[in-house]
């Protein structure tokens, strides 16, 4: 072969491509095998487009959907299983503070006298249970220690911790911490609270929670005065694939609520979440605005709203209790959502909220993720908060 023979044009080979077109049974007759043979003459260096028949992917899609459903079920089970773990993690700072305060208190134990109970009261106040609750607790603990004739450090510690656990749990015995839903038509849930407590984020989490439970959800952005509030709720709606009813900037919040109710009725939604302005509790105009919203809702849906949830920031401690008192006096609050519990050592604030205000804590926020919210369970909370102390006192 010569030196330049390699570069000479090679003869082009003919390529035969067989395309088999599947046929289906018709009129009880077996399918006829149709074979189309197409001879292609490719050009060197250029790709050849081959039109392939469409393949029926129904079975594959069904299998994929089944796999996805199975994965979703597994994720749901995992989330349920990890609920207590999330609570433990969320209460990490609070538990650490409780443990440190309690150990420091018991380290100074000498005898059960009035000085001991004075120090106990100060310890409880320092743990954010509030002065009123701390005094009540101290009186009850004084009687309990005498009743059980506890004198040693270990016995006294056990009596007091057991009493604290019982108190947390007993608060939930006659407490209605369940969510109420309309027997028919959409259920309206208002979230109220001052700016910065996490109302909009809570709506995003709750809407995802109920959507995953199979509910059809609609959101109404009635906080039309805070800059960025509507955009924030719209972002949550897009994230969760949930429709959001909005109005123009500075629009009358009640008009947005009206449109939201109409949309919920027309689309046969199960739940309408309404995000309200971060009203100042002593601002009469803002409280009248909330009353106006409720009148509009009840005009269209006589039994609504089913829930008015007050959102409180756990990191504010006793300020959250004061907010709750003012809101309770101004509107018909049905329950509390306590947010940012994972970012504070003031989780003990739950006790005075329930003990002094007689308002049930219905939800607790435990993190930034959309799944970091769960129903409040008094037993689980007490077990998580005092679990280490119970072990130490045995």
C-alpha positions in Angstrom: 0.0 0.0 0.0 1.4 3.4 -1.0 2.1 6.2 1.4 -1.1 8.1 0.5 -3.4 5.1 -0.1 -4.7 5.6 3.5 -6.3 8.9 2.6 -8.1 7.7 -0.5 -11.9 7.7 -0.4 -13.1 4.3 0.8 -16.2 2.7 -0.8 -19.3 3.4 1.2 -21.2 0.4 2.6 -25.0 0.2 2.5 -26.6 -0.1 5.9 -29.9 -1.9 6.3 -32.1 -0.8 9.2 -35.1 -2.8 10.3 -37.9 -1.1 12.1 -40.5 -3.3 13.6 -43.9 -1.7 14.1 -45.9 -3.4 16.8 -49.5 -4.1 16.2 -52.3 -4.9 18.6 -55.1 -7.4 18.6 -58.1 -6.2 16.7 -61.5 -8.0 16.3 -60.1 -11.1 18.0 -57.5 -11.6 15.2 -53.8 -12.0 16.1 -51.5 -9.1 15.1 -49.9 -9.2 11.7 -46.1 -8.7 11.8 -45.3 -5.7 9.6 -41.7 -5.1 8.8 -40.5 -2.0 7.1 -37.0 -2.1 5.6 -35.4 1.2 4.9 -32.0 1.4 3.1 -30.0 4.4 4.2 -27.0 5.8 2.5 -25.1 7.7 5.2 -22.7 10.5 4.3 -19.3 10.2 6.0 -19.0 12.6 8.9 -22.8 13.3 9.2 -25.3 11.7 11.5 -28.4 10.1 10.2 -31.7 10.7 11.8 -33.7 7.6 12.3 -37.4 8.1 13.2 -38.3 5.4 15.7 -41.9 4.5 16.5 -43.4 5.7 19.7 -43.4 3.0 22.4 -46.3 2.7 24.8 -44.9 3.5 28.2 -48.0 3.1 30.2 -46.7 0.1 32.1 -43.4 1.8 32.8 -45.1 5.0 34.1 -47.4 2.9 36.3 -44.4 1.2 37.8 -42.7 4.5 38.3 -45.8 6.0 40.0 -46.0 2.9 42.3 -42.4 3.2 43.2 -42.9 7.0 43.9 -45.9 6.2 46.1 -44.0 3.6 48.0 -41.1 6.0 48.5 -43.6 8.7 49.8 -45.2 6.2 52.2 -41.7 5.3 53.5 -40.8 8.9 53.9 -44.0 9.5 55.8 -43.4 6.6 58.1 -39.9 7.8 58.7 -41.1 11.3 59.6 -43.6 9.8 62.0 -41.0 7.6 63.6 -38.6 10.6 63.9 -41.2 12.9 65.5 -40.0 12.2 69.0 -36.4 12.6 67.8 -37.2 15.9 66.2 -38.8 17.1 69.5 -35.7 15.9 71.4 -33.4 17.8 69.0 -35.7 20.9 69.1 -35.7 21.0 72.8 -31.9 20.5 73.1 -31.2 24.1 74.3 -34.1 24.1 76.7 -33.2 20.7 78.2 -29.6 21.9 78.7 -30.8 25.0 80.5 -33.2 23.1 82.7 -30.6 20.5 83.5 -27.9 23.1 84.4 -30.3 25.1 86.5 -31.6 22.1 88.3 -28.2 20.6 89.0 -27.0 24.0 90.3 -30.0 24.2 92.5 -29.7 20.7 94.0 -25.9 21.2 94.4 -26.8 23.7 97.2 -29.2 21.4 98.9 -28.9 21.3 102.7 -32.3 20.7 104.1 -36.0 21.1 103.2 -36.8 24.5 104.7 -38.3 27.8 103.6 -35.0 28.9 102.1 -35.0 25.8 100.0 -38.5 26.6 98.6 -37.5 30.3 98.0 -34.6 29.1 95.9 -36.8 26.6 94.1 -39.2 29.4 93.2 -36.3 31.5 91.8 -35.1 28.6 89.8 -38.5 28.0 88.2 -38.8 31.7 87.4 -35.4 31.6 85.8 -36.6 28.6 83.7 -39.3 30.9 82.2 -42.3 29.3 83.8 -43.4 32.7 84.9 -43.8 34.2 88.4 -47.5 33.2 88.8 -46.9 29.6 87.7 -43.6 29.4 89.8 -45.5 30.4 93.0 -48.3 28.0 92.3 -45.8 25.2 91.6 -43.7 26.0 94.7 -46.8 25.8 96.9 -47.8 22.5 95.4 -44.3 21.1 95.7 -44.1 22.2 99.4 -47.2 20.2 100.2 -46.0 17.2 98.1 -42.6 17.0 99.8 -44.2 17.1 103.2 -46.8 14.5 102.1 -44.2 12.1 101.0 -41.9 12.9 103.9 -39.0 13.4 101.5 -35.8 14.5 103.3 -32.8 13.3 101.4 -31.5 15.1 98.4 -32.4 12.2 96.1 -35.9 11.8 97.4 -36.6 15.5 97.2 -35.3 15.7 93.7 -37.5 12.8 92.6 -40.7 14.2 94.2 -40.2 17.7 92.6 -39.3 16.4 89.1 -42.2 13.9 89.2 -44.5 16.7 90.1 -43.3 18.9 87.3 -43.8 16.1 84.8 -47.3 15.5 86.1 -48.2 19.2 85.9 -47.1 19.4 82.3 -49.0 16.3 81.4 -52.1 17.2 83.4 -52.5 20.4 81.6 -53.5 18.4 78.5 -56.1 16.2 80.2 -59.1 18.6 79.7 -57.4 20.6 77.0 -58.6 20.6 73.5 -55.5 20.7 71.4 -57.1 19.2 68.3 -57.7 21.1 65.1 -61.3 21.6 64.2 -62.7 21.3 60.7 -65.9 22.3 59.1 -68.4 19.4 58.6 -68.8 20.5 55.0 -67.2 23.1 52.7 -63.8 24.8 53.3 -62.4 25.2 56.8 -60.9 28.7 57.4 -57.9 29.0 59.6 -56.6 32.5 60.5 -53.1 33.0 61.8 -52.6 36.1 63.9 -49.6 37.6 65.8 -47.1 40.4 65.7 -44.5 40.8 63.0 -41.5 38.6 63.1 -43.0 35.6 65.0 -43.1 33.4 61.9 -46.8 33.5 60.8 -46.1 33.3 57.1 -43.5 30.5 57.5 -45.9 28.6 59.8 -48.6 28.8 57.1 -46.2 27.5 54.6 -45.4 24.5 56.8 -49.0 23.8 57.8 -50.2 24.1 54.2 -47.6 21.5 53.2 -48.5 19.3 56.1 -52.2 19.2 55.2 -51.6 18.9 51.5 -49.5 15.8 52.2 -52.4 14.5 54.2 -54.6 14.7 51.1 -56.3 18.0 51.7 -56.9 20.6 49.0 -55.4 23.9 50.3 -55.7 27.6 49.3 -53.8 30.5 50.8 -54.9 34.1 51.2 -52.2 36.8 51.5 -54.1 39.3 53.7 -51.0 40.9 55.2 -51.0 43.6 52.6 -49.1 46.2 54.6 -45.8 44.5 55.5 -43.3 44.9 52.8 -42.6 41.5 51.1 -45.3 39.6 53.1 -47.3 38.8 50.0 -44.3 37.8 48.0 -43.1 35.5 50.8 -46.5 33.7 50.9 -46.5 33.4 47.1 -43.0 31.8 47.3 -44.3 29.3 49.8 -47.3 28.6 47.5 -45.0 28.0 44.6 -42.8 25.8 46.7 -45.7 23.6 47.8 -47.7 23.9 44.6 -50.6 25.5 46.4 -52.7 28.5 44.9 -52.3 31.8 46.7 -55.0 34.6 46.5 -53.4 38.0 46.6 -54.3 41.7 46.3 -52.6 44.8 45.3 -50.1 46.5 47.6 -51.8 48.3 50.5 -55.1 46.8 49.4 -57.9 46.3 52.0 -57.0 43.0 53.8 -60.7 42.2 54.1 -61.1 42.3 50.3 -58.3 39.7 50.0 -60.0 37.5 52.6 -63.3 37.8 50.6 -61.6 36.7 47.4 -59.9 33.9 49.3 -63.1 32.6 50.7 -64.8 32.8 47.2 -61.8 30.9 45.7 -61.9 28.3 48.3 -65.6 27.7 47.8 -65.5 27.8 44.0 -62.5 25.3 43.9 -64.0 23.1 46.6 -60.9 23.5 48.7 -60.8 21.7 52.1 -58.7 24.4 53.9 -58.2 28.1 53.5 -55.2 29.6 55.4 -55.3 33.3 55.9 -52.2 35.3 56.7 -53.0 38.5 58.6 -51.1 41.6 59.4 -48.7 41.8 62.3 -51.1 43.9 64.2 -50.2 45.7 67.4 -52.4 44.4 70.1 -53.3 47.8 71.5 -54.0 49.3 68.0 -57.8 49.6 67.9 -57.9 50.0 64.1 -56.0 46.8 63.5 -58.2 44.9 65.9 -61.2 46.2 64.1 -59.7 45.1 60.8 -59.5 41.5 62.2 -63.1 41.7 63.3 -64.0 42.9 59.7 -62.3 39.9 58.3 -64.2 37.5 60.5 -67.5 39.2 59.6 -66.8 38.7 55.9 -65.9 35.1 56.5 -69.0 34.3 58.5 -71.2 36.0 55.9 -70.1 33.5 53.3 -69.4 30.6 55.7 -71.6 30.9 58.8 -69.6 28.5 60.9 -66.2 29.9 60.1 -63.4 30.5 61.0 -62.9 27.2 62.7 -59.5 28.1 64.0 -57.7 31.4 65.0 -54.2 30.4 65.8 -51.9 32.8 67.6 -48.3 32.5 66.5 -45.8 33.2 69.3 -42.0 33.2 69.1 -40.5 31.0 71.8 -37.3 33.0 71.9 -39.1 36.0 73.4 -39.9 34.2 76.6 -42.3 36.1 78.9 -43.0 38.6 76.2 -44.8 35.8 74.4 -47.1 35.3 77.4 -47.9 39.0 77.4 -48.7 39.0 73.7 -51.0 36.0 74.3 -52.9 37.7 77.1 -53.5 40.8 74.9 -54.6 38.8 71.9 -56.8 36.6 74.0 -58.6 39.7 75.3 -59.0 41.1 71.8 -60.0 38.2 69.7 -61.3 34.6 69.8 -58.0 32.7 69.9 -58.5 29.0 69.7 -54.9 27.8 70.0 -51.2 28.6 70.0 -48.4 27.9 67.5 -45.1 28.2 69.3 -42.3 28.8 66.7 -38.5 28.7 66.9 -38.5 26.3 69.7 -35.2 24.8 68.4 -33.4 28.2 68.7 -34.1 29.0 72.3 -33.5 27.8 75.8 -37.0 29.2 76.8 -39.1 26.2 75.9 -40.5 26.2 79.4 -42.7 29.1 78.3 -45.2 26.5 77.2 -46.2 25.9 80.9 -47.4 29.4 81.8 -49.1 29.8 78.4 -51.2 26.8 79.1 -51.5 27.2 82.9 -52.2 30.9 83.1 -54.1 31.5 79.8 -55.8 28.2 79.4 -55.0 28.3 75.7 -53.9 25.0 74.2 -50.5 24.9 72.3 -51.5 23.1 69.1 -48.3 23.2 67.1 -44.6 23.6 67.7 -42.0 24.8 65.2 -38.7 22.9 65.5 -36.6 24.1 62.6 -36.2 25.7 59.2 -37.4 22.9 57.0 -40.9 22.6 55.7 -41.4 19.4 57.7 -40.1 21.0 61.0 -43.5 21.5 62.5 -45.6 19.0 64.5 -48.7 18.8 66.7 -48.0 19.5 70.4 -48.3 16.5 72.7 -48.0 17.2 76.4 -46.8 13.7 77.3 -44.0 13.7 74.7 -43.0 17.2 75.6 -42.7 16.4 79.3 -40.8 13.2 78.6 -38.4 15.0 76.3 -37.9 18.0 78.6 -37.5 16.1 81.9 -36.3 12.7 80.7 -32.7 13.2 81.8 -33.8 14.6 85.2 -36.1 11.7 85.8 -33.2 9.3 85.1 -30.9 11.3 87.4 -33.4 11.4 90.3 -33.9 7.7 90.4 
